[in-house]
Amino acid sequence: MSKWKLAFKPILTGIPLLLGVTWVSFLLMVYFGPDLSYTMAGKNPSTEQLQLIRHNLGYDQGFWHRYLAYLKELVTFDFGHSMYKDQKVTSMISNALPTTFYTLLPGFLLGHVISLVLAMLAARHQGRFIDKVIMTGSVIGMSISFLVVIVAFQLMFSSVHGLDWFPVRGWRIHGVDGQWSWSLYLQYVAVPTMAILFVTLGYNTRFYRAILVDEQDKEHIMTAQAYGHSTFNIYGKHLLKNALIPLMTRFLFSIPLVFISGALLIESHFGIPGMGQLTYDAIMAGDQPILKAVIALTAVGLVLMMMFSDLINSWVDPRLRDS
């Protein structure tokens, strides 16, 4: 298969899924979504007022016209104005995204790196004491609610009843001179990072260990061990390389989920002005344009990650190129 066909194959297979996702989100959030006419009209509106509002909202347009308008919003990234703030939705999202990125990125990356190291250690000592300790810790991390972890870490590290080491309210990453401050950033991101680590380590470690255990039981790995190859050589040249597809798939698919669901809990609890706080405020206020944008972009992000994952998998494993 040529390089051009290899590059466009995930795109061609992803387009129908992308259209399907936008179709479902349009039906749920727009076509069969809440009627905002009476909310915007207030009490005792006249028939003319309702008709004008419905016209401005596009409710008097046909089904296909509204769906194409919805696709145009996605393509142009223009979702109109917020219902309760005199700002464009795109501007609000653009301002919130960097804060979410700064808040979640350390915990997200460290969670995957440390999980992979622990999984390698557990797989290397499969069935032994260290493996049991790591797996027990993973089960404990998976069984505790994320919100409980956030509250517990706040009490331990940011409360006068605990260590009171890190601030969690009044998010600040710039000093009084307006310049980026690493010291302030590390202080404010510490508790969210530890909370994300505690929860994600359990899920990621168990998944990575299962992949590595399955891979190390294959014949080529056992042959390399029989010939006396070092553990570093076996893991670096053979085991991790052959397990790269499920590892990369797990990493890529967790990006939209962590950056939406994780942000919603952490930012709404600590008052961090990111995508999570923006989504929480929109839910509380019933701000449909913002909710429509967040849900649509999340769904599209998942599909794009799937397409990107297929592209990487085809590049990593030549056997998938002709399938």
N, C-alpha and C positions, 0 to 999 in steps of 0.2 A: 504494500500500500504506500502511495506517495506521501511526502511530508504534508502537502496541501490537504489531501484527503484525511490524513491523520489529525490535522489541526481542526478541520471543519466537521468531522464526524460527531464529536460531542455537542457541537453547536446545533447541527441539524437534528440530532436526537433530542436536544433540550428545548428546542423551540415549541414543539407541541405541548410539552409539559409546562413550559412557561406560560403559554396561552391558556392552558387549563387552570393553572393557579390564579392567573388574573381574572379568569371567568368566574371562578368560585368566590374569590374575594370581592368581585364586583357585585355578585348576586347577594352576598351576605351583608356587605357594608354599605352598598349604594342602593341597588334596586329594591331589595326587601329590607333595607335598613330602616331606622327610625325616621318618621316624617317630622322634619324640623319646622314645618310651616307655622304651627301653633306656638312652638317655643319662641320663634323669632317675632311672631306677630303680637305676643302678649295677650292680655285679657280682652275679651269682647272685640275681636277684629271684624272689620267689615268684609264683605265678599270681595270687594275690589282689592283690599289690602292683601287678602290671602292669595288671590290670583297673581298679584304683582310679585309677592314673595315666592310663590311656586314657580313663576317664570324665571326669577333671578336664580333660583336653586336648580333650574333645569328639569323640574318635575313634569312639566307639560311637554317634554320632548319624548320621542319614541325610544323604544328599548335599544335598538342598534345605535342610534345617535348618542345615547348616554354611555353605552359601552365603549364606543370609539373615542368619546371625550375622555373617558376614564383611562384608556390606553394612552391618549395624548398626554394626560397628566403624568403618567409613569415615565413616558419617553422624555418629556421636557422637564420633568421634576418640578412641576408647577401645580400645587394642590390648593391654590387660592389663599385666602386669609383665614386666620383663626376666628372662631365664632365669639370668643370672649376676650381676645387681645387684639389690638390694632396692629398686627404684624403678619407678614407672610409666613405660611407654614414652612416653606423652604428655608427661610432665614432662621426661623426658630430651630429647625433640625440641624442646619449648618453650624449654629452656635453651640448646640448641645452635644453633637457628635465628638468633637475633640475632648471634651471633659470626660465623656464615657470611655473614650480610648485611653486617656491618661489614668483613669480610675481602675479599669479592668485588665489592661494589658499586662502589668507585672504578675498578677495572680494567675492569669490565663497561661502565660508562657512558663512560669515557674511550675505551675501545676502539671503541665505536660512533661517538662524535663525531669522533675523529681519523680513523677509517677513512672516514667520509663526506666529511670535508674533503680527504683524500688522493685519494679517488675522484673528487671534483669537479675537483680539480687535474689528475688524469690524463686524465679525459674531456675537459676543456677543451683540453688539449694532446695530443690523441690522435695516437699514432704518432710523437711527437717525443721528444727526449732525456729530458725530465722524466717522461713517461709510461713510458718503458722503465725508468728508474731505480726508479720506484714499483712497477711490476709485478715487477721483478727482486727487490726487497726483499720483496714479498708472497710470491713463490714460495719464497724462502729461509725466511721465517717459517713457511710451511705445511709445509715438508719436514723440519723439525727436531722431534723428539719433545718433547712438553710436559714430560716428566720430565727430559730432558736440559737444557731451558731452565731449569727450576727449580734444578737442581743447579749449572748454570753461573752463574746470577745469584747464588746463595748464595755460591759461591766468590769471585765478583768483588766483591760488595758487603758480605758479612757474614763473611768469613773473614780470619784474620790473614795469610793468603797473598795476599789481595787488598786492597781499600780499607778493609775493616772499618768501614763507616759505620753499618750498621743491624743491630739484633738480630733474630734470627728464632726463637729458642727462648724458652720461658717467656712466652707471650702475656700482655701487660698493656696494658689501656686505661684503668685507673684508678690514680690516685696513691696515696700512703700514707694520705691522708685519706679515701679511698674515692670521691672525686669523679672525674668524667670528665676525662681529660687528653688534650688534642689533640696535645701534643708526643709523648707515648708512643704514641698511636694512629698518628700519621703515621710514626713510626719503625718500628713493627712491621708496618704495612700496606705499606710501601714496596716491599719485594722481591716479595711476592705480586702487587702491582699491576703492577710492571714485567714480571713473568713472564706474566701474563694479557695485558697489552698486546702483548707481542712475538708471542705465538701468535695472538691473535684479529685483530690488524691485517691479517695476510696473508689470512685467509679472508674477513673482512668487506670489505676494500678491493677485492678481486677481484670479489666479488658486487656491491657497490654500483657499481663502475665499469661492469660489464656492463649494469646496469639504466640507468645514466645515459647511456651511449653509445647504447644502443638508443633511449632517449627523445629525445636531442638530434638524432637523424637523422630525426625525424618532421617532417612538412611545416609544422606550426604553429610549431615552434622555428626552422626555417630561414627561415620568413617573418618572424618577429620579428627575427632576425639581419639579414635583408636590409633591413628598415626602420630599422636602426640602433639598436635597443634595447640598453641596456647589459647586460653580462654579469650583473651583480647582479640586474637586473630580470628577465632571462630565467630565471635559476636560481630566484630567489625566488618569482616569480608564476606561472611556467609549468612548468618542468622538474621541480623538486622536488615541486610539488603533484601533478602527473600521475603521478610515480613513487612517491607516498606509500604505495600499497597494498603493493607488494613490499617496500619499505623497512620498513614497520611489521610486516609478517608475519615478516620475518627477525628483527627486534628481539624480538618477542613470543615466537617459538618458541625463541629462544636462551636465554631466561630459565631454564626448568627444567633444560636441559642444562648450562649453565654453572654453575648453582648446585648441581648434583649431581656431575657428572663433574669439574668444575674443583675443587670443594671436596674431593673424595676424594683427589686427588693432592696439592694444596697443603697441606691441613690434616694429612693423615697424614704428610707429609714434615717439616713444621715443628712438628708437635705442637700445632696450634691446636685448642682444644676446641669444634669446630663440628660440623655435620652430616657433613662428610667424615670427620672422626676418629671420630665415633660409628658411621658405617657401616663403616669399616675395622675397628674393634674388634669389631663385631657379626659381620663376615665371619670374622675370625680365631677368634672364640669360638663361632661357629655359633649366635648368638643369633637364633632364628627370629622372635620377636615384633617385634624392631627391624627386621630385614630385611624382613619382611612389610609393616610400616608404611612404610618408606622407598620400597620398590618401588611399593606401591599409591599413595602420595601423589605420587610422580613421574609415574606413568601418568595419574592423575587431573589433575595439574597441566598436563600436555601437552594433554589434551582440553579443559580449561578455557581454556587459551591459544588453542586453535583456535577455540572458540566466541567468545571475546572478539575474536579477529582478524576473524572473519566479521562481528561486530557493528560493529566500527570500519570495516571495508571498505565495508559497506553505508551507513554514515553519510558516508564520504568520497566514494564514487562513487554518485550517484543511479541509474546504470544497473543496479546490482546489486540494487536494491530490488524490482524487478519480475521478477527472474530466478527 
